[in-house]
Amino acid sequence: MGTLNNDEPFVQLHDLIIGSSNVADFLSELSAVAASTLSDAAGVFIECGVTLRRRKRSATIAGSSERAAVLDKLEQVLGEGPCIASLDAMQPMILSDVETDTRWPEYQKVLADNGCRSVLGVPLALDADQAAALNFFAAEPGVFAPNVLRTAEGFADLAGRALRLALRIADAQNLADDLKAAMANRTTIDLACGVIMAQNRCTQDEAMALLTKASSHRNQKLRDLAAEVLGRVSDGPVTTHFDP
């Protein structure tokens, strides 16, 4: 696999990880850096789309331009094209000229209609149960020569590492948010149990049993019922007994 001759893309990707607020923003910025890197290598204007697939989630698609994002999305809809083929084979796929290469006829018509003559799909190495690829688009045929391909492969190596890290950070943040929400729910439930204990002169286990029974009887989430109990306390005089 080829490597880049300078550290600029690495620094840019590092900054993206730090500066992006979510995965979608990271992918959008990633596609812009990828497009700029390949444009410099080829000496012509190149656009880039990126597709991320994660288990049990819809695909996330971003692009360096609106056209690149649309072309990437249409390839996913049609189920054929160099980007999809690159993911299947886990190696780059080049469409040198939409007018002479007939491997993906439906998608090639879409490309031609949108003024795109050549495409390069490059997979990114990710962890299990997730896959991503870069889709490079050029208005001229034969753009993705060997030197441009080497640059794309080198960039994809860096991008794959950066994306893996970004996804792990996002997953960790999601887990932290879930734990925070769970703790907040637990606090609400514990406080509601305290109210029930005071009203009914019962133990915490008995209060929890009453709350759980009322939740099941009303077909209402436990945390919502607990919040309702606390609302009764703040809205007026406390009742003597908790009535589910």
C-alpha positions in Angstrom: 0.0 0.0 0.0 1.3 3.5 -0.9 2.0 6.1 1.7 1.7 9.9 1.7 4.9 11.9 1.3 4.0 14.5 4.0 2.3 14.7 7.4 -0.3 17.3 6.4 -3.2 14.8 6.0 -2.3 13.1 9.3 -2.4 16.4 11.1 -5.7 17.3 9.5 -7.3 14.0 10.4 -6.0 14.3 14.0 -7.6 17.7 14.2 -10.8 16.4 12.8 -11.0 13.8 15.6 -10.5 16.4 18.2 -12.8 19.0 16.6 -15.8 17.0 15.4 -18.8 16.9 17.6 -20.2 13.7 16.1 -19.5 11.0 13.5 -21.5 12.6 10.8 -19.5 15.8 11.1 -16.3 13.8 11.1 -17.3 12.1 7.9 -18.2 15.3 6.2 -14.8 16.9 7.1 -13.0 13.6 6.2 -14.5 13.7 2.7 -13.3 17.3 2.2 -9.7 16.4 3.2 -9.8 13.3 1.0 -11.0 15.3 -2.0 -8.3 18.0 -1.5 -5.6 15.4 -1.1 -6.5 13.5 -4.3 -7.1 16.8 -6.3 -3.5 17.8 -5.4 -2.2 14.4 -6.5 -4.1 14.3 -9.8 -3.8 17.9 -10.7 -7.5 18.1 -11.4 -10.6 18.8 -9.4 -11.8 15.6 -7.6 -14.9 15.3 -5.3 -15.3 12.6 -2.6 -18.2 10.8 -0.9 -17.8 8.5 2.1 -20.2 5.8 3.3 -20.1 4.2 6.7 -22.1 1.1 7.5 -22.6 0.0 11.1 -24.4 -3.1 12.3 -28.1 -2.5 13.0 -27.8 1.1 11.8 -28.7 2.9 8.6 -25.7 3.9 6.5 -24.2 7.3 7.1 -23.2 9.2 3.9 -21.3 12.4 3.6 -19.5 14.2 0.8 -17.1 17.0 0.0 -19.9 18.4 -2.2 -23.6 17.9 -2.5 -23.1 16.1 -5.8 -20.6 13.7 -4.3 -23.0 12.8 -1.4 -25.9 12.3 -3.9 -23.8 10.1 -6.2 -22.6 8.1 -3.2 -26.1 7.7 -2.0 -27.4 6.6 -5.4 -24.8 4.0 -5.7 -26.0 2.5 -2.4 -29.6 2.6 -3.6 -28.7 0.9 -6.9 -26.5 -1.7 -5.1 -23.8 -1.5 -7.7 -20.7 0.5 -8.4 -17.0 0.8 -7.6 -17.5 1.8 -4.0 -19.6 -1.2 -3.2 -17.3 -3.5 -5.2 -14.3 -2.1 -3.2 -16.1 -3.0 0.0 -16.9 -6.5 -1.2 -13.3 -7.1 -2.3 -11.6 -4.9 0.3 -9.4 -3.4 -2.4 -9.6 -0.3 -4.6 -11.8 -0.4 -7.7 -11.3 2.0 -10.6 -13.9 3.0 -13.2 -11.6 4.7 -15.7 -14.3 5.8 -18.1 -18.1 5.5 -17.8 -18.3 5.4 -21.6 -16.1 2.3 -22.1 -16.3 0.3 -18.9 -19.6 -1.6 -18.7 -19.3 -3.3 -15.3 -22.0 -1.2 -13.6 -24.3 0.0 -16.4 -27.1 1.5 -14.2 -24.8 3.5 -12.0 -22.6 4.5 -15.0 -25.7 6.1 -16.6 -26.2 8.1 -13.3 -22.6 9.2 -13.4 -22.7 10.3 -17.0 -25.9 12.2 -16.4 -24.2 14.1 -13.6 -21.0 14.9 -15.6 -18.8 12.3 -13.9 -16.5 10.3 -16.2 -14.2 8.4 -13.8 -14.5 7.0 -10.2 -12.3 5.4 -7.6 -13.6 3.4 -4.7 -11.3 2.8 -1.8 -12.3 0.7 1.3 -11.2 1.7 4.8 -10.1 -0.9 7.3 -12.4 -0.8 10.3 -13.3 -3.1 13.2 -15.8 -6.0 12.9 -19.5 -5.2 12.1 -18.7 -1.9 10.4 -17.4 -0.9 7.0 -16.6 2.3 5.2 -15.3 3.4 1.8 -14.2 6.6 0.0 -15.7 7.3 -3.4 -13.7 9.7 -5.5 -15.3 11.3 -8.6 -13.7 13.2 -11.5 -15.2 14.9 -14.5 -12.5 13.6 -16.8 -11.6 10.0 -17.8 -8.4 8.2 -16.8 -7.8 10.5 -13.8 -6.9 7.7 -11.4 -3.4 6.8 -12.6 -1.1 4.6 -10.5 0.5 7.6 -8.6 -3.0 8.9 -7.8 -4.1 5.4 -6.7 -1.1 5.1 -4.4 -1.9 8.5 -2.8 -5.5 7.3 -2.3 -4.4 4.1 -0.7 -2.0 5.9 1.6 -4.7 8.4 2.6 -7.2 5.5 3.1 -4.8 3.9 5.6 -4.6 7.0 7.7 -8.3 7.7 7.3 -9.2 4.2 8.4 -7.2 4.6 11.6 -8.7 8.0 12.3 -12.3 6.8 11.7 -11.8 3.7 14.0 -10.7 6.1 16.7 -13.5 8.5 16.1 -16.1 5.7 16.3 -14.6 4.4 19.5 -14.8 7.8 21.0 -18.4 8.2 19.8 -19.3 4.8 21.3 -17.7 5.7 24.6 -19.6 9.0 24.7 -22.8 7.3 23.9 -22.1 4.8 26.7 -21.4 7.7 29.1 -24.6 9.4 28.1 -26.6 6.2 28.6 -25.0 5.7 32.1 -25.7 9.3 33.0 -29.4 8.9 31.9 -29.6 5.6 33.9 -28.2 7.3 37.0 -30.7 10.2 36.6 -33.5 7.7 36.3 -32.2 5.7 39.3 -32.1 8.9 41.4 -35.7 9.8 40.4 -36.9 6.3 41.4 -35.0 6.3 44.7 -36.5 9.7 45.6 -40.0 8.4 44.7 -39.4 5.4 46.9 -38.5 7.7 49.7 -41.8 9.6 49.4 -43.7 6.3 49.4 -41.8 5.1 52.4 -42.7 8.3 54.3 -46.4 8.2 53.3 -46.9 4.5 53.9 -44.5 3.9 56.7 -42.9 1.0 54.8 -39.5 -0.3 54.0 -37.6 0.6 50.8 -38.2 -2.9 49.4 -41.9 -2.5 50.0 -41.9 1.0 48.5 -40.2 -0.3 45.4 -42.7 -3.2 45.1 -45.6 -0.7 45.3 -44.0 1.5 42.6 -43.3 -1.5 40.4 -46.8 -2.9 40.8 -48.3 0.5 40.0 -46.1 0.9 36.9 -47.2 -2.5 35.6 -50.8 -1.9 36.4 -50.8 1.4 34.5 -48.6 0.2 31.7 -46.3 3.1 32.5 -42.5 3.3 32.6 -41.1 3.1 36.1 -39.1 6.3 35.7 -42.2 8.2 34.4 -44.3 7.1 37.4 -41.5 8.0 39.8 -41.4 11.5 38.3 -45.2 11.7 38.7 -44.9 10.8 42.4 -42.3 13.5 42.9 -44.5 15.9 41.0 -47.3 15.3 43.4 -45.0 16.3 46.2 -43.9 19.6 44.6 -47.5 20.5 43.4 -49.2 20.4 46.8 -49.6 18.7 50.2 -48.3 15.2 50.4 -51.0 12.6 50.6 -51.0 10.2 53.5 -50.8 7.1 51.2 -49.5 6.3 47.8 -52.4 5.1 45.6 -51.2 3.3 42.5 
